[in-house]
Amino acid sequence: MRAMLLLAGPALMMASSASAGEQAELACIQKGYSAEQKAEVDSLVGKIDVIGDSNDPALEALGGLVMSVATGCGTQYGWTDPEAGSALLYEFGRLMELGFRRSGKLTNAEIAKIDTALGKGDRAALWDALEDQIAQGMGGDVDTVNDANAEMFGNFILELGFGAESGKPEQIGVYLAAKAMQRASLRNFTSQ
């Protein structure tokens, strides 16, 4: 996750002042890859260690590919810098989730359990805590979790029934971060 946060950091900085775009435009990057680029994206996503550092050649290549397609989408839709930043962050979150799902670090049943739990009750505080940690990570501090956020994350993991000794909490955190990146960037992209 550290690597994705550091790569997507400039996108978040560009997305800080919101500008309104249409939600459907976010699909432009995903749909804009040529067959060759899509094959390369699929290959690179499988090679990236989302928990690793930013010195990852696969991550650098993926970033270049995403940027090249995003530039075309930005031209097509006339995106402002904040819109382009939000669109990039959304795509990095989508690819991070895709890569994580393919990694097998959590089973499909475990991911379904997380998704079901996210859909129950009011999760606003959890999403706020996740987005706060992502913003902090993109600001360069990827190692610090404040006490309130740590408690929020811990309670959610306990609710899921995964113990700390299972090795799953960090994996759940990566999955939640990918979803939170998409959620925050979608909101920024479409806000006025």
C-alpha positions as CSV (number, residue, x, y, z in Angstrom):
1,M,0.0,0.0,0.0
2,R,2.9,2.3,0.8
3,A,4.0,2.2,-2.9
4,M,0.6,3.0,-4.2
5,L,0.1,5.9,-1.7
6,L,3.4,7.4,-2.7
7,L,2.7,7.1,-6.4
8,A,-0.8,8.5,-6.1
9,G,0.3,11.3,-3.8
10,P,0.7,13.9,-6.5
11,A,-2.8,13.0,-7.8
12,L,-4.2,13.7,-4.3
13,M,-2.4,17.0,-4.1
14,M,-3.9,18.0,-7.5
15,A,-7.3,16.9,-6.3
16,S,-7.4,19.0,-3.2
17,S,-9.6,21.8,-4.6
18,A,-12.7,20.0,-6.0
19,S,-14.0,20.6,-9.4
20,A,-17.1,18.8,-10.8
21,G,-16.9,16.1,-13.3
22,E,-19.5,13.5,-14.4
23,Q,-19.1,10.2,-12.6
24,A,-19.3,8.2,-15.9
25,E,-16.1,10.0,-17.0
26,L,-14.1,8.1,-14.4
27,A,-14.5,5.0,-16.5
28,C,-12.6,6.6,-19.4
29,I,-9.2,5.5,-18.0
30,Q,-10.2,1.9,-17.4
31,K,-11.9,1.7,-20.8
32,G,-9.1,3.7,-22.6
33,Y,-6.4,1.1,-22.5
34,S,-5.6,-0.5,-25.8
35,A,-5.6,-4.3,-25.9
36,E,-1.8,-4.2,-25.6
37,Q,-1.9,-1.7,-22.7
38,K,-4.6,-3.7,-20.9
39,A,-2.4,-6.8,-21.1
40,E,0.5,-4.8,-19.7
41,V,-1.7,-3.4,-16.9
42,D,-2.9,-6.9,-16.0
43,S,0.7,-8.2,-16.0
44,L,2.0,-5.2,-13.9
45,V,-0.9,-5.3,-11.4
46,G,0.1,-8.9,-10.6
47,K,3.8,-7.9,-10.0
48,I,3.2,-5.0,-7.6
49,D,3.6,-5.5,-3.9
50,V,1.0,-2.9,-2.7
51,I,2.5,-3.1,0.8
52,G,6.0,-2.5,-0.5
53,D,7.9,0.7,-1.0
54,S,7.9,3.1,-3.9
55,N,11.1,1.7,-5.5
56,D,9.2,-0.8,-7.6
57,P,9.9,-0.9,-11.4
58,A,6.5,-2.5,-12.0
59,L,4.7,0.3,-10.1
60,E,6.7,2.9,-12.0
61,A,5.7,1.3,-15.4
62,L,2.1,1.1,-14.3
63,G,2.1,4.7,-13.3
64,G,3.4,5.7,-16.7
65,L,0.8,3.7,-18.4
66,V,-2.1,5.1,-16.4
67,M,-0.8,8.6,-16.8
68,S,-0.6,8.2,-20.6
69,V,-4.2,7.1,-20.8
70,A,-5.4,9.6,-18.3
71,T,-3.9,12.4,-20.3
72,G,-6.0,11.4,-23.3
73,C,-9.1,11.2,-21.1
74,G,-8.4,14.7,-19.7
75,T,-8.1,16.1,-23.1
76,Q,-11.3,14.4,-24.3
77,Y,-13.3,15.7,-21.4
78,G,-11.5,18.9,-20.7
79,W,-10.6,17.9,-17.1
80,T,-9.1,20.5,-14.9
81,D,-6.0,19.6,-12.9
82,P,-8.2,18.8,-9.8
83,E,-10.4,16.6,-11.9
84,A,-7.4,14.8,-13.5
85,G,-5.9,14.3,-10.1
86,S,-9.1,12.7,-8.7
87,A,-9.5,10.5,-11.8
88,L,-5.9,9.3,-11.4
89,L,-6.4,8.5,-7.7
90,Y,-9.6,6.7,-8.6
91,E,-7.8,4.5,-11.1
92,F,-4.9,3.8,-8.8
93,G,-7.4,2.7,-6.1
94,R,-9.2,0.5,-8.6
95,L,-6.0,-1.1,-9.7
96,M,-4.8,-1.5,-6.2
97,E,-8.1,-3.3,-5.3
98,L,-7.8,-5.4,-8.5
99,G,-4.3,-6.4,-7.7
100,F,-5.1,-7.2,-4.1
101,R,-8.1,-9.4,-5.1
102,R,-5.8,-11.3,-7.5
103,S,-3.1,-11.8,-4.9
104,G,-5.2,-14.3,-2.9
105,K,-4.0,-12.7,0.4
106,L,-7.6,-12.7,1.4
107,T,-10.0,-15.4,0.1
108,N,-13.1,-14.5,-1.8
109,A,-15.1,-15.5,1.2
110,E,-13.1,-13.1,3.4
111,I,-13.5,-10.2,1.0
112,A,-17.3,-10.9,0.8
113,K,-17.4,-10.8,4.6
114,I,-15.7,-7.4,4.6
115,D,-17.9,-6.1,1.9
116,T,-21.0,-7.3,3.7
117,A,-19.8,-5.7,7.0
118,L,-19.1,-2.4,5.2
119,G,-22.7,-2.4,4.0
120,K,-24.2,-2.7,7.5
121,G,-25.0,0.2,9.7
122,D,-23.4,3.7,9.6
123,R,-19.8,3.4,8.5
124,A,-19.2,7.1,8.1
125,A,-16.7,7.2,11.0
126,L,-14.7,4.2,9.5
127,W,-14.6,5.8,6.0
128,D,-13.5,9.1,7.6
129,A,-10.7,7.4,9.5
130,L,-9.6,5.5,6.3
131,E,-9.6,8.6,4.2
132,D,-7.7,10.5,6.9
133,Q,-5.0,7.8,6.9
134,I,-4.8,7.8,3.1
135,A,-4.4,11.6,3.1
136,Q,-1.7,11.3,5.7
137,G,0.0,8.6,3.7
138,M,0.0,10.7,0.6
139,G,1.5,13.5,2.6
140,G,4.5,11.2,3.2
141,D,3.6,9.7,6.6
142,V,2.7,6.1,5.8
143,D,3.7,4.6,9.1
144,T,1.7,6.6,11.8
145,V,-1.8,5.7,12.8
146,N,-3.4,8.0,15.4
147,D,-5.0,6.3,18.4
148,A,-8.6,7.1,17.4
149,N,-8.1,5.7,13.9
150,A,-6.3,2.6,15.2
151,E,-9.2,2.0,17.6
152,M,-11.7,2.4,14.7
153,F,-9.7,-0.1,12.5
154,G,-9.3,-2.5,15.4
155,N,-12.9,-2.5,16.2
156,F,-13.9,-3.2,12.6
157,I,-11.4,-6.1,12.4
158,L,-12.8,-7.5,15.6
159,E,-16.3,-7.2,14.3
160,L,-15.2,-9.3,11.3
161,G,-13.9,-12.0,13.6
162,F,-10.3,-11.9,12.4
163,G,-7.8,-11.9,15.3
164,A,-4.5,-10.0,15.2
165,E,-2.6,-13.2,15.2
166,S,-4.2,-14.3,11.9
167,G,-2.0,-11.9,10.0
168,K,-5.1,-10.6,8.3
169,P,-5.4,-7.0,9.8
170,E,-2.7,-5.5,7.5
171,Q,-4.3,-7.3,4.5
172,I,-7.7,-6.0,5.4
173,G,-6.2,-2.5,5.8
174,V,-4.8,-2.7,2.2
175,Y,-8.2,-3.7,0.9
176,L,-10.0,-1.0,2.8
177,A,-7.5,1.6,1.6
178,A,-8.1,0.7,-2.0
179,K,-11.8,1.1,-1.5
180,A,-11.4,4.4,0.4
181,M,-9.2,5.8,-2.3
182,Q,-11.9,5.2,-4.9
183,R,-14.6,6.5,-2.6
184,A,-12.8,9.8,-1.8
185,S,-11.7,10.4,-5.3
186,L,-15.2,9.8,-6.7
187,R,-16.5,12.3,-4.2
188,N,-13.8,14.9,-5.1
189,F,-14.3,14.3,-8.8
190,T,-18.1,14.9,-8.7
191,S,-18.3,17.6,-6.1
192,Q,-19.0,21.2,-6.9
